[in-house]
Amino acid sequence: MRRNVEVKARLRALAQARAQAQAQAQAQAQVLVQADTFFRVPRGRLKLRRSPDGRGELIFYERPDALGPKLSCFSITPTDDADGLEAVLGQALGVLGVVRKERLLYLVGQTRVHLDSVEGLGDFLELEVVLTEEQTAEDGERVARRLMKELGVEEQDLISGAYLDLLLAKGESGS
């Protein structure tokens, strides 16, 4: 499985975060519109990420629900039939909910910096420090903590789970 170290935090000021991320990025932000359908599974999380062009990615991941930098192990497989795959997985496993977002993706060194506007929740920052085979989780955590400081992420802004968890806590499934 591939690995990264992740951080999620609420954003207080999207415009300021954009400016800070762009100042450190290697290129302009990529705008991604995504709908993630989460399925019931016995361990980890399984989601189908759909893009407006009809394609998708099936993503399985395991990570602790903890504040601050945490190791995530994941597998991704692309699909050209997102509708069909969603229907079959929904029938077989059941759907937990759907998260819809617009994501600004910045690349800063080995880190994917996401500025997400999540329907029903607001604005968030997510860091994904993509680890090489040689790097440890601690190496990734050091990179994440440095970027958190540079981007002005404070401890009280950190969140522990997935966006779906926040939607479900509000009594919404996003469906």
OpenMM code with the backbone's topology and positions (N, CA, C; nanometers):
from openmm import Vec3, app, unit

residues = "MET ARG ARG ASN VAL GLU VAL LYS ALA ARG LEU ARG ALA LEU ALA GLN ALA ARG ALA GLN ALA GLN ALA GLN ALA GLN ALA GLN ALA GLN VAL LEU VAL GLN ALA ASP THR PHE PHE ARG VAL PRO ARG GLY ARG LEU LYS LEU ARG ARG SER PRO ASP GLY ARG GLY GLU LEU ILE PHE TYR GLU ARG PRO ASP ALA LEU GLY PRO LYS LEU SER CYS PHE SER ILE THR PRO THR ASP ASP ALA ASP GLY LEU GLU ALA VAL LEU GLY GLN ALA LEU GLY VAL LEU GLY VAL VAL ARG LYS GLU ARG LEU LEU TYR LEU VAL GLY GLN THR ARG VAL HIS LEU ASP SER VAL GLU GLY LEU GLY ASP PHE LEU GLU LEU GLU VAL VAL LEU THR GLU GLU GLN THR ALA GLU ASP GLY GLU ARG VAL ALA ARG ARG LEU MET LYS GLU LEU GLY VAL GLU GLU GLN ASP LEU ILE SER GLY ALA TYR LEU ASP LEU LEU LEU ALA LYS GLY GLU SER GLY SER".split()
positions = [
    Vec3(0.0845, -0.1190, 0.0000),
    Vec3(0.0000, 0.0000, 0.0000),
    Vec3(0.0885, 0.1245, 0.0000),
    Vec3(0.0375, 0.2264, -0.0647),
    Vec3(0.1048, 0.3559, -0.0615),
    Vec3(0.0787, 0.4217, 0.0737),
    Vec3(0.1649, 0.5190, 0.1092),
    Vec3(0.1517, 0.5825, 0.2400),
    Vec3(0.1694, 0.7330, 0.2282),
    Vec3(0.0988, 0.8027, 0.3149),
    Vec3(0.1249, 0.9450, 0.3326),
    Vec3(0.0954, 0.9819, 0.4767),
    Vec3(0.1385, 1.1002, 0.5146),
    Vec3(0.1056, 1.1543, 0.6460),
    Vec3(0.0086, 1.2676, 0.6219),
    Vec3(-0.1067, 1.2626, 0.6885),
    Vec3(-0.2148, 1.3582, 0.6631),
    Vec3(-0.2435, 1.4471, 0.7831),
    Vec3(-0.2910, 1.5659, 0.7502),
    Vec3(-0.3396, 1.6618, 0.8500),
    Vec3(-0.4655, 1.7247, 0.7925),
    Vec3(-0.5678, 1.7400, 0.8761),
    Vec3(-0.6891, 1.8133, 0.8367),
    Vec3(-0.7156, 1.9212, 0.9391),
    Vec3(-0.7552, 2.0398, 0.8895),
    Vec3(-0.7835, 2.1510, 0.9803),
    Vec3(-0.8903, 2.2407, 0.9200),
    Vec3(-0.9684, 2.3013, 1.0085),
    Vec3(-1.0638, 2.4031, 0.9640),
    Vec3(-0.9865, 2.5257, 0.9193),
    Vec3(-1.0372, 2.5913, 0.8154),
    Vec3(-0.9763, 2.7152, 0.7672),
    Vec3(-1.0540, 2.8335, 0.8207),
    Vec3(-0.9832, 2.9280, 0.8749),
    Vec3(-1.0470, 3.0502, 0.9232),
    Vec3(-1.0590, 3.1533, 0.8120),
    Vec3(-0.9598, 3.1561, 0.7218),
    Vec3(-0.9562, 3.2576, 0.6156),
    Vec3(-0.9072, 3.1930, 0.4863),
    Vec3(-1.0000, 3.1579, 0.3976),
    Vec3(-0.9662, 3.0895, 0.2732),
    Vec3(-0.8735, 3.1742, 0.1858),
    Vec3(-0.9017, 3.3026, 0.1718),
    Vec3(-0.8196, 3.3881, 0.0847),
    Vec3(-0.6752, 3.3933, 0.1344),
    Vec3(-0.6568, 3.4047, 0.2628),
    Vec3(-0.5215, 3.4081, 0.3195),
    Vec3(-0.4511, 3.2739, 0.2978),
    Vec3(-0.5228, 3.1645, 0.3162),
    Vec3(-0.4646, 3.0322, 0.2955),
    Vec3(-0.4251, 3.0127, 0.1497),
    Vec3(-0.5073, 3.0617, 0.0575),
    Vec3(-0.4722, 3.0535, -0.0857),
    Vec3(-0.3410, 3.1245, -0.1135),
    Vec3(-0.3286, 3.2453, -0.0610),
    Vec3(-0.2071, 3.3242, -0.0848),
    Vec3(-0.0847, 3.2542, -0.0260),
    Vec3(-0.0976, 3.2006, 0.0951),
    Vec3(0.0147, 3.1322, 0.1591),
    Vec3(0.0534, 3.0051, 0.0839),
    Vec3(-0.0457, 2.9281, 0.0416),
    Vec3(-0.0176, 2.8044, -0.0318),
    Vec3(0.0441, 2.8353, -0.1673),
    Vec3(-0.0091, 2.9346, -0.2374),
    Vec3(0.0432, 2.9687, -0.3689),
    Vec3(0.1869, 3.0183, -0.3606),
    Vec3(0.2199, 3.0908, -0.2544),
    Vec3(0.3560, 3.1429, -0.2389),
    Vec3(0.4586, 3.0297, -0.2264),
    Vec3(0.4161, 2.9146, -0.1767),
    Vec3(0.5084, 2.8025, -0.1577),
    Vec3(0.4997, 2.6973, -0.2675),
    Vec3(0.3969, 2.7043, -0.3495),
    Vec3(0.3710, 2.5994, -0.4485),
    Vec3(0.4630, 2.6105, -0.5694),
    Vec3(0.4804, 2.4963, -0.6352),
    Vec3(0.5622, 2.4900, -0.7558),
    Vec3(0.4876, 2.5400, -0.8798),
    Vec3(0.3557, 2.5493, -0.8729),
    Vec3(0.2745, 2.5910, -0.9879),
    Vec3(0.1415, 2.6457, -0.9368),
    Vec3(0.0599, 2.6932, -1.0286),
    Vec3(-0.0739, 2.7404, -0.9927),
    Vec3(-0.1577, 2.6235, -0.9416),
    Vec3(-0.2581, 2.6561, -0.8627),
    Vec3(-0.3469, 2.5536, -0.8084),
    Vec3(-0.4265, 2.4874, -0.9198),
    Vec3(-0.4518, 2.3602, -0.9013),
    Vec3(-0.5423, 2.2861, -0.9880),
    Vec3(-0.6776, 2.2836, -0.9180),
    Vec3(-0.7864, 2.3127, -0.9904),
    Vec3(-0.9207, 2.3122, -0.9331),
    Vec3(-0.9851, 2.1766, -0.9633),
    Vec3(-1.0291, 2.1081, -0.8584),
    Vec3(-1.0907, 1.9770, -0.8727),
    Vec3(-1.2297, 1.9801, -0.8091),
    Vec3(-1.3295, 1.9325, -0.8814),
    Vec3(-1.4640, 1.9177, -0.8267),
    Vec3(-1.4831, 1.7682, -0.8044),
    Vec3(-1.5130, 1.7314, -0.6788),
    Vec3(-1.5167, 1.5900, -0.6425),
    Vec3(-1.6422, 1.5572, -0.5627),
    Vec3(-1.6915, 1.4349, -0.5845),
    Vec3(-1.7986, 1.3786, -0.5023),
    Vec3(-1.7495, 1.2423, -0.4556),
    Vec3(-1.7365, 1.2258, -0.3251),
    Vec3(-1.6865, 1.1019, -0.2663),
    Vec3(-1.8019, 1.0261, -0.2021),
    Vec3(-1.8325, 0.9083, -0.2540),
    Vec3(-1.9347, 0.8217, -0.1964),
    Vec3(-1.8654, 0.7183, -0.1083),
    Vec3(-1.9009, 0.7181, 0.0206),
    Vec3(-1.8410, 0.6253, 0.1166),
    Vec3(-1.9308, 0.5036, 0.1343),
    Vec3(-1.8672, 0.3864, 0.1401),
    Vec3(-1.9395, 0.2599, 0.1542),
    Vec3(-1.9108, 0.1973, 0.2902),
    Vec3(-2.0046, 0.1157, 0.3358),
    Vec3(-1.9882, 0.0449, 0.4630),
    Vec3(-1.8864, -0.0677, 0.4434),
    Vec3(-1.7818, -0.0663, 0.5238),
    Vec3(-1.6807, -0.1725, 0.5186),
    Vec3(-1.6401, -0.2080, 0.6613),
    Vec3(-1.5898, -0.3319, 0.6833),
    Vec3(-1.5577, -0.3752, 0.8188),
    Vec3(-1.4354, -0.3073, 0.8804),
    Vec3(-1.3448, -0.2552, 0.7987),
    Vec3(-1.2289, -0.1836, 0.8522),
    Vec3(-1.1868, -0.0771, 0.7510),
    Vec3(-1.1224, 0.0265, 0.8000),
    Vec3(-1.0783, 0.1339, 0.7124),
    Vec3(-1.1960, 0.2078, 0.6519),
    Vec3(-1.1678, 0.2755, 0.5417),
    Vec3(-1.2714, 0.3478, 0.4679),
    Vec3(-1.2586, 0.3146, 0.3196),
    Vec3(-1.3720, 0.3047, 0.2528),
    Vec3(-1.3759, 0.2798, 0.1088),
    Vec3(-1.4648, 0.3855, 0.0468),
    Vec3(-1.4077, 0.4579, -0.0502),
    Vec3(-1.4869, 0.5619, -0.1162),
    Vec3(-1.4632, 0.5571, -0.2656),
    Vec3(-1.5656, 0.5976, -0.3380),
    Vec3(-1.5561, 0.6161, -0.4821),
    Vec3(-1.5550, 0.7656, -0.5061),
    Vec3(-1.4437, 0.8146, -0.5590),
    Vec3(-1.4309, 0.9572, -0.5895),
    Vec3(-1.4682, 0.9774, -0.7355),
    Vec3(-1.5669, 1.0644, -0.7557),
    Vec3(-1.6151, 1.0911, -0.8918),
    Vec3(-1.5790, 1.2323, -0.9332),
    Vec3(-1.5455, 1.2465, -1.0603),
    Vec3(-1.5208, 1.3785, -1.1168),
    Vec3(-1.6303, 1.4083, -1.2190),
    Vec3(-1.6464, 1.5355, -1.2569),
    Vec3(-1.7554, 1.5723, -1.3483),
    Vec3(-1.7504, 1.5029, -1.4847),
    Vec3(-1.6334, 1.4522, -1.5254),
    Vec3(-1.6230, 1.3867, -1.6560),
    Vec3(-1.6719, 1.2418, -1.6540),
    Vec3(-1.7224, 1.1943, -1.5386),
    Vec3(-1.7774, 1.0595, -1.5300),
    Vec3(-1.6769, 0.9550, -1.4859),
    Vec3(-1.5500, 0.9900, -1.4848),
    Vec3(-1.4495, 0.8942, -1.4387),
    Vec3(-1.4415, 0.8970, -1.2864),
    Vec3(-1.3724, 0.7981, -1.2329),
    Vec3(-1.3622, 0.7935, -1.0887),
    Vec3(-1.2411, 0.7152, -1.0426),
    Vec3(-1.2249, 0.7141, -0.9117),
    Vec3(-1.1192, 0.6368, -0.8475),
    Vec3(-1.1803, 0.5693, -0.7254),
    Vec3(-1.1554, 0.4398, -0.7123),
    Vec3(-1.1947, 0.3678, -0.5929),
    Vec3(-1.0756, 0.3743, -0.4977),
    Vec3(-1.1000, 0.4254, -0.3768),
    Vec3(-0.9922, 0.4503, -0.2814),
    Vec3(-1.0246, 0.3795, -0.1501),
    Vec3(-0.9329, 0.2929, -0.1081),
    Vec3(-0.9421, 0.2304, 0.0235),
    Vec3(-0.8297, 0.2874, 0.1080),
    Vec3(-0.8620, 0.3263, 0.2333),
    Vec3(-0.7555, 0.3758, 0.3205),
    Vec3(-0.7824, 0.3419, 0.4661),
    Vec3(-0.6733, 0.3357, 0.5381),
    Vec3(-0.6774, 0.3147, 0.6827),
    Vec3(-0.5900, 0.4207, 0.7465),
    Vec3(-0.6479, 0.4904, 0.8448),
    Vec3(-0.5721, 0.5882, 0.9223),
    Vec3(-0.6458, 0.6098, 1.0537),
    Vec3(-0.5723, 0.6433, 1.1570),
    Vec3(-0.6382, 0.6679, 1.2853),
    Vec3(-0.7174, 0.7984, 1.2818),
    Vec3(-0.8250, 0.8025, 1.3583),
    Vec3(-0.9007, 0.9264, 1.3752),
    Vec3(-0.8386, 1.0005, 1.4928),
    Vec3(-0.7331, 1.0759, 1.4626),
    Vec3(-0.6593, 1.1484, 1.5661),
    Vec3(-0.6282, 1.2879, 1.5145),
    Vec3(-0.6138, 1.3813, 1.6076),
    Vec3(-0.5766, 1.5176, 1.5697),
    Vec3(-0.4307, 1.5201, 1.5275),
    Vec3(-0.3977, 1.6123, 1.4370),
    Vec3(-0.2587, 1.6307, 1.3966),
    Vec3(-0.2140, 1.5316, 1.2909),
    Vec3(-0.0856, 1.5321, 1.2594),
    Vec3(-0.0325, 1.4437, 1.1550),
    Vec3(-0.0518, 1.2964, 1.1913),
    Vec3(-0.0971, 1.2181, 1.0924),
    Vec3(-0.1209, 1.0755, 1.1140),
    Vec3(-0.0914, 0.9993, 0.9853),
    Vec3(-0.0434, 0.8777, 1.0006),
    Vec3(-0.0100, 0.7937, 0.8869),
    Vec3(-0.1367, 0.7385, 0.8237),
    Vec3(-0.1444, 0.7474, 0.6925),
    Vec3(-0.2545, 0.6900, 0.6155),
    Vec3(-0.1953, 0.5933, 0.5132),
    Vec3(-0.2478, 0.4716, 0.5103),
    Vec3(-0.2074, 0.3715, 0.4111),
    Vec3(-0.3254, 0.3534, 0.3164),
    Vec3(-0.2981, 0.3588, 0.1859),
    Vec3(-0.4096, 0.3611, 0.0910),
    Vec3(-0.3774, 0.2885, -0.0383),
    Vec3(-0.4834, 0.2500, -0.1075),
    Vec3(-0.4770, 0.1919, -0.2416),
    Vec3(-0.5797, 0.2639, -0.3274),
    Vec3(-0.5436, 0.2885, -0.4521),
    Vec3(-0.6324, 0.3585, -0.5465),
    Vec3(-0.6346, 0.2820, -0.6775),
    Vec3(-0.7550, 0.2665, -0.7321),
    Vec3(-0.7664, 0.2099, -0.8657),
    Vec3(-0.8636, 0.2958, -0.9465),
    Vec3(-0.8260, 0.3323, -1.0694),
    Vec3(-0.9144, 0.4163, -1.1514),
    Vec3(-1.0268, 0.3342, -1.2148),
    Vec3(-1.1342, 0.4051, -1.2517),
    Vec3(-1.2440, 0.3417, -1.3236),
    Vec3(-1.3017, 0.4399, -1.4257),
    Vec3(-1.3395, 0.3863, -1.5402),
    Vec3(-1.4097, 0.4660, -1.6404),
    Vec3(-1.5611, 0.4499, -1.6278),
    Vec3(-1.6056, 0.3632, -1.5367),
    Vec3(-1.7479, 0.3382, -1.5168),
    Vec3(-1.7855, 0.3646, -1.3713),
    Vec3(-1.7752, 0.4906, -1.3308),
    Vec3(-1.8053, 0.5267, -1.1922),
    Vec3(-1.9512, 0.4988, -1.1573),
    Vec3(-2.0439, 0.5231, -1.2505),
    Vec3(-2.1858, 0.4975, -1.2233),
    Vec3(-2.2107, 0.3505, -1.1931),
    Vec3(-2.1580, 0.2635, -1.2788),
    Vec3(-2.1778, 0.1200, -1.2602),
    Vec3(-2.1133, 0.0697, -1.1326),
    Vec3(-1.9925, 0.1166, -1.1050),
    Vec3(-1.9221, 0.0739, -0.9849),
    Vec3(-1.9947, 0.1209, -0.8590),
    Vec3(-2.0431, 0.2432, -0.8608),
    Vec3(-2.1169, 0.2945, -0.7452),
    Vec3(-2.2437, 0.2127, -0.7213),
    Vec3(-2.3138, 0.1779, -0.8278),
    Vec3(-2.4368, 0.0990, -0.8136),
    Vec3(-2.4074, -0.0380, -0.7525),
    Vec3(-2.3047, -0.1061, -0.8019),
    Vec3(-2.2729, -0.2400, -0.7517),
    Vec3(-2.2246, -0.2339, -0.6069),
    Vec3(-2.1348, -0.1410, -0.5763),
    Vec3(-2.0839, -0.1304, -0.4393),
    Vec3(-2.1946, -0.0881, -0.3422),
    Vec3(-2.2824, -0.0004, -0.3866),
    Vec3(-2.3948, 0.0400, -0.3030),
    Vec3(-2.4861, -0.0772, -0.2701),
    Vec3(-2.5135, -0.1626, -0.3708),
    Vec3(-2.5974, -0.2802, -0.3475),
    Vec3(-2.5293, -0.3797, -0.2544),
    Vec3(-2.3990, -0.4006, -0.2741),
    Vec3(-2.3270, -0.5026, -0.1982),
    Vec3(-2.2930, -0.4593, -0.0564),
    Vec3(-2.2550, -0.3319, -0.0393),
    Vec3(-2.2013, -0.2871, 0.0887),
    Vec3(-2.2900, -0.1871, 0.1629),
    Vec3(-2.3688, -0.1121, 0.0890),
    Vec3(-2.4469, -0.0035, 0.1474),
    Vec3(-2.3664, 0.1258, 0.1470),
    Vec3(-2.4362, 0.2374, 0.1318),
    Vec3(-2.3723, 0.3690, 0.1254),
    Vec3(-2.3849, 0.4376, 0.2614),
    Vec3(-2.2733, 0.4891, 0.3106),
    Vec3(-2.2741, 0.5671, 0.4355),
    Vec3(-2.3130, 0.7114, 0.4096),
    Vec3(-2.2639, 0.7678, 0.2992),
    Vec3(-2.2924, 0.9070, 0.2681),
    Vec3(-2.2040, 0.9561, 0.1556),
    Vec3(-2.2278, 1.0818, 0.1173),
    Vec3(-2.1561, 1.1433, 0.0058),
    Vec3(-2.1004, 1.2782, 0.0513),
    Vec3(-1.9748, 1.3020, 0.0179),
    Vec3(-1.9096, 1.4300, 0.0461),
    Vec3(-1.8830, 1.4986, -0.0866),
    Vec3(-1.9353, 1.6212, -0.1008),
    Vec3(-1.9142, 1.6995, -0.2232),
    Vec3(-1.8254, 1.8187, -0.1902),
    Vec3(-1.7245, 1.8394, -0.2753),
    Vec3(-1.6316, 1.9488, -0.2466),
    Vec3(-1.5684, 2.0028, -0.3728),
    Vec3(-1.5228, 2.1280, -0.3592),
    Vec3(-1.4345, 2.1873, -0.4589),
    Vec3(-1.2987, 2.1976, -0.3926),
    Vec3(-1.1975, 2.1448, -0.4590),
    Vec3(-1.0638, 2.1360, -0.4009),
    Vec3(-0.9662, 2.2161, -0.4853),
    Vec3(-0.8871, 2.2996, -0.4180),
    Vec3(-0.7719, 2.3633, -0.4803),
    Vec3(-0.6512, 2.2806, -0.4394),
    Vec3(-0.5788, 2.2279, -0.5378),
    Vec3(-0.4639, 2.1420, -0.5119),
    Vec3(-0.3363, 2.2172, -0.5456),
    Vec3(-0.2504, 2.2298, -0.4456),
    Vec3(-0.1180, 2.2909, -0.4625),
    Vec3(-0.0141, 2.1828, -0.4328),
    Vec3(0.0942, 2.1824, -0.5088),
    Vec3(0.2050, 2.0911, -0.4813),
    Vec3(0.3186, 2.1708, -0.4196),
    Vec3(0.3565, 2.1328, -0.2972),
    Vec3(0.4636, 2.1988, -0.2238),
    Vec3(0.5640, 2.0903, -0.1857),
    Vec3(0.6727, 2.0805, -0.2619),
    Vec3(0.7684, 1.9727, -0.2388),
    Vec3(0.6993, 1.8392, -0.2561),
    Vec3(0.7085, 1.7536, -0.1549),
    Vec3(0.6465, 1.6206, -0.1628),
    Vec3(0.5051, 1.6205, -0.1046),
    Vec3(0.4509, 1.7395, -0.0789),
    Vec3(0.3212, 1.7503, -0.0124),
    Vec3(0.2134, 1.8028, -0.1052),
    Vec3(0.0994, 1.7369, -0.1003),
    Vec3(-0.0210, 1.7850, -0.1676),
    Vec3(-0.0967, 1.8705, -0.0665),
    Vec3(-0.1104, 1.9985, -0.0955),
    Vec3(-0.1842, 2.0903, -0.0093),
    Vec3(-0.3215, 2.1097, -0.0716),
    Vec3(-0.4257, 2.0734, 0.0027),
    Vec3(-0.5634, 2.0861, -0.0459),
    Vec3(-0.6328, 2.1965, 0.0325),
    Vec3(-0.6964, 2.2874, -0.0382),
    Vec3(-0.7882, 2.3831, 0.0224),
    Vec3(-0.9256, 2.3422, -0.0259),
    Vec3(-1.0062, 2.2895, 0.0657),
    Vec3(-1.1341, 2.2288, 0.0304),
    Vec3(-1.2505, 2.3135, 0.0778),
    Vec3(-1.3454, 2.3379, -0.0125),
    Vec3(-1.4745, 2.3963, 0.0237),
    Vec3(-1.5751, 2.2823, 0.0176),
    Vec3(-1.6185, 2.2377, 0.1355),
    Vec3(-1.7005, 2.1172, 0.1477),
    Vec3(-1.8467, 2.1573, 0.1677),
    Vec3(-1.9328, 2.1041, 0.0812),
    Vec3(-2.0758, 2.1341, 0.0885),
    Vec3(-2.1313, 2.0944, 0.2251),
    Vec3(-2.1958, 2.1902, 0.2917),
    Vec3(-2.2568, 2.1643, 0.4207),
    Vec3(-2.1635, 2.1781, 0.5398),
    Vec3(-2.0326, 2.2006, 0.5145),
    Vec3(-1.9359, 2.2080, 0.6249),
    Vec3(-1.8514, 2.3344, 0.6267),
    Vec3(-1.8140, 2.3858, 0.5090),
    Vec3(-1.7275, 2.5038, 0.5052),
    Vec3(-1.5913, 2.4730, 0.4463),
    Vec3(-1.4913, 2.5505, 0.4890),
    Vec3(-1.3580, 2.5463, 0.4287),
    Vec3(-1.2573, 2.4769, 0.5192),
    Vec3(-1.1704, 2.3974, 0.4560),
    Vec3(-1.0710, 2.3183, 0.5282),
    Vec3(-0.9398, 2.3164, 0.4527),
    Vec3(-0.8344, 2.2878, 0.5266),
    Vec3(-0.7023, 2.2631, 0.4696),
    Vec3(-0.6670, 2.1186, 0.4985),
    Vec3(-0.6106, 2.0523, 0.3990),
    Vec3(-0.5632, 1.9159, 0.4184),
    Vec3(-0.4223, 1.9070, 0.3620),
    Vec3(-0.3323, 1.8467, 0.4373),
    Vec3(-0.1969, 1.8197, 0.3906),
    Vec3(-0.1822, 1.6701, 0.3714),
    Vec3(-0.1217, 1.6310, 0.2607),
    Vec3(-0.0862, 1.4913, 0.2372),
    Vec3(0.0620, 1.4886, 0.2016),
    Vec3(0.1447, 1.4500, 0.2968),
    Vec3(0.2883, 1.4366, 0.2733),
    Vec3(0.3094, 1.2973, 0.2148),
    Vec3(0.3380, 1.2901, 0.0857),
    Vec3(0.3536, 1.1623, 0.0165),
    Vec3(0.4907, 1.1046, 0.0518),
    Vec3(0.4904, 0.9882, 0.1152),
    Vec3(0.6147, 0.9276, 0.1617),
    Vec3(0.6791, 0.8407, 0.0547),
    Vec3(0.8109, 0.8467, 0.0474),
    Vec3(0.8856, 0.7531, -0.0371),
    Vec3(0.8990, 0.6223, 0.0407),
    Vec3(0.9441, 0.5171, -0.0259),
    Vec3(0.9609, 0.3887, 0.0421),
    Vec3(1.0593, 0.3994, 0.1575),
    Vec3(1.1586, 0.4872, 0.1429),
    Vec3(1.2633, 0.5001, 0.2441),
    Vec3(1.2202, 0.5844, 0.3636),
    Vec3(1.1197, 0.6664, 0.3468),
    Vec3(1.0811, 0.7580, 0.4538),
    Vec3(0.9921, 0.6910, 0.5572),
    Vec3(1.0087, 0.7346, 0.6821),
    Vec3(0.9259, 0.6854, 0.7922),
    Vec3(0.8081, 0.7801, 0.8127),
    Vec3(0.7127, 0.7344, 0.8916),
    Vec3(0.5997, 0.8208, 0.9284),
    Vec3(0.6507, 0.9437, 1.0033),
    Vec3(0.7545, 0.9263, 1.0840),
    Vec3(0.8121, 1.0386, 1.1587),
    Vec3(0.8711, 1.1434, 1.0642),
    Vec3(0.9340, 1.0987, 0.9545),
    Vec3(0.9848, 1.1929, 0.8540),
    Vec3(0.8694, 1.2762, 0.7975),
    Vec3(0.7608, 1.2093, 0.7639),
    Vec3(0.6441, 1.2787, 0.7104),
    Vec3(0.5818, 1.3729, 0.8108),
    Vec3(0.5807, 1.3314, 0.9372),
    Vec3(0.5245, 1.4165, 1.0412),
    Vec3(0.6058, 1.5455, 1.0550),
    Vec3(0.7383, 1.5354, 1.0446),
    Vec3(0.8230, 1.6555, 1.0526),
    Vec3(0.7902, 1.7527, 0.9385),
    Vec3(0.7746, 1.6988, 0.8171),
    Vec3(0.7391, 1.7827, 0.7015),
    Vec3(0.6031, 1.8477, 0.7251),
    Vec3(0.5075, 1.7693, 0.7733),
    Vec3(0.3719, 1.8204, 0.7964),
    Vec3(0.3720, 1.9307, 0.9016),
    Vec3(0.4429, 1.9101, 1.0103),
    Vec3(0.4458, 2.0115, 1.1172),
    Vec3(0.5110, 2.1410, 1.0708),
    Vec3(0.6159, 2.1297, 0.9881),
    Vec3(0.6796, 2.2500, 0.9337),
    Vec3(0.5809, 2.3266, 0.8460),
    Vec3(0.5099, 2.2548, 0.7583),
    Vec3(0.4123, 2.3199, 0.6703),
    Vec3(0.2957, 2.3769, 0.7493),
    Vec3(0.2518, 2.3072, 0.8528),
    Vec3(0.1439, 2.3590, 0.9373),
    Vec3(0.1844, 2.4956, 0.9923),
    Vec3(0.3062, 2.5055, 1.0388),
    Vec3(0.3551, 2.6316, 1.0953),
    Vec3(0.3602, 2.7399, 0.9867),
    Vec3(0.4159, 2.7044, 0.8708),
    Vec3(0.4297, 2.8014, 0.7615),
    Vec3(0.2942, 2.8483, 0.7088),
    Vec3(0.1930, 2.7608, 0.7150),
    Vec3(0.0596, 2.7952, 0.6639),
    Vec3(-0.0328, 2.8499, 0.7730),
    Vec3(0.0187, 2.8604, 0.8947),
    Vec3(-0.0594, 2.9196, 1.0033),
    Vec3(-0.1665, 2.8294, 1.0611),
    Vec3(-0.1481, 2.6974, 1.0513),
    Vec3(-0.2448, 2.6033, 1.1079),
    Vec3(-0.2187, 2.5927, 1.2577),
    Vec3(-0.3231, 2.6152, 1.3364),
    Vec3(-0.3095, 2.6086, 1.4815),
    Vec3(-0.3747, 2.4819, 1.5352),
    Vec3(-0.3265, 2.4375, 1.6509),
    Vec3(-0.3744, 2.3118, 1.7101),
    Vec3(-0.5269, 2.3093, 1.7251),
    Vec3(-0.5878, 2.4218, 1.7635),
    Vec3(-0.7329, 2.4229, 1.7861),
    Vec3(-0.8129, 2.4101, 1.6566),
    Vec3(-0.7462, 2.4242, 1.5413),
    Vec3(-0.8148, 2.4112, 1.4123),
    Vec3(-0.8159, 2.2676, 1.3608),
    Vec3(-0.7360, 2.1799, 1.4211),
    Vec3(-0.7220, 2.0426, 1.3716),
    Vec3(-0.8505, 1.9630, 1.3915),
    Vec3(-0.8773, 1.8745, 1.2954),
    Vec3(-0.9898, 1.7818, 1.3079),
    Vec3(-0.9363, 1.6397, 1.2951),
    Vec3(-1.0098, 1.5446, 1.3489),
    Vec3(-0.9563, 1.4094, 1.3593),
    Vec3(-1.0035, 1.3137, 1.2504),
    Vec3(-1.1258, 1.3225, 1.2067),
    Vec3(-1.1803, 1.2218, 1.1164),
    Vec3(-1.1899, 1.2699, 0.9718),
    Vec3(-1.2816, 1.2085, 0.9014),
    Vec3(-1.3075, 1.2432, 0.7615),
    Vec3(-1.4210, 1.3455, 0.7549),
    Vec3(-1.4318, 1.4126, 0.6415),
    Vec3(-1.5425, 1.5073, 0.6233),
    Vec3(-1.6768, 1.4375, 0.6441),
    Vec3(-1.6863, 1.3117, 0.6029),
    Vec3(-1.8110, 1.2381, 0.6211),
    Vec3(-1.8493, 1.2304, 0.7686),
    Vec3(-1.7505, 1.2098, 0.8552),
    Vec3(-1.7785, 1.2037, 0.9992),
    Vec3(-1.8420, 1.3335, 1.0469),
    Vec3(-1.7919, 1.4464, 0.9981),
    Vec3(-1.8477, 1.5764, 1.0367),
    Vec3(-1.9903, 1.5924, 0.9849),
    Vec3(-2.0153, 1.5486, 0.8621),
    Vec3(-2.1519, 1.5555, 0.8062),
    Vec3(-2.2470, 1.4676, 0.8862),
    Vec3(-2.2042, 1.3465, 0.9167),
    Vec3(-2.2897, 1.2537, 0.9919),
    Vec3(-2.3171, 1.3076, 1.1321),
    Vec3(-2.2184, 1.3719, 1.1929),
    Vec3(-2.2374, 1.4312, 1.3260),
    Vec3(-2.3405, 1.5432, 1.3236),
    Vec3(-2.3534, 1.6098, 1.2068),
    Vec3(-2.4547, 1.7148, 1.1912),
    Vec3(-2.5907, 1.6574, 1.1534),
    Vec3(-2.5971, 1.5257, 1.1361),
    Vec3(-2.7224, 1.4624, 1.0978),
    Vec3(-2.7462, 1.4635, 0.9484),
    Vec3(-2.6395, 1.4845, 0.8713),
    Vec3(-2.6506, 1.4854, 0.7242),
    Vec3(-2.5692, 1.3702, 0.6681),
    Vec3(-2.6162, 1.3166, 0.5568),
    Vec3(-2.5398, 1.2118, 0.4891),
    Vec3(-2.4821, 1.2613, 0.3586),
    Vec3(-2.5193, 1.3815, 0.3196),
    Vec3(-2.4683, 1.4363, 0.1946),
    Vec3(-2.5291, 1.3727, 0.0705),
    Vec3(-2.6180, 1.2770, 0.0878),
    Vec3(-2.6760, 1.2056, -0.0277),
    Vec3(-2.7733, 1.2928, -0.1037),
] * unit.nanometer
topology = app.Topology()
chain = topology.addChain("A")
for resn in residues:
    res = topology.addResidue(resn, chain)
    for name in ("N", "CA", "C"):
        topology.addAtom(name, app.Element.getBySymbol(name[0]), res)
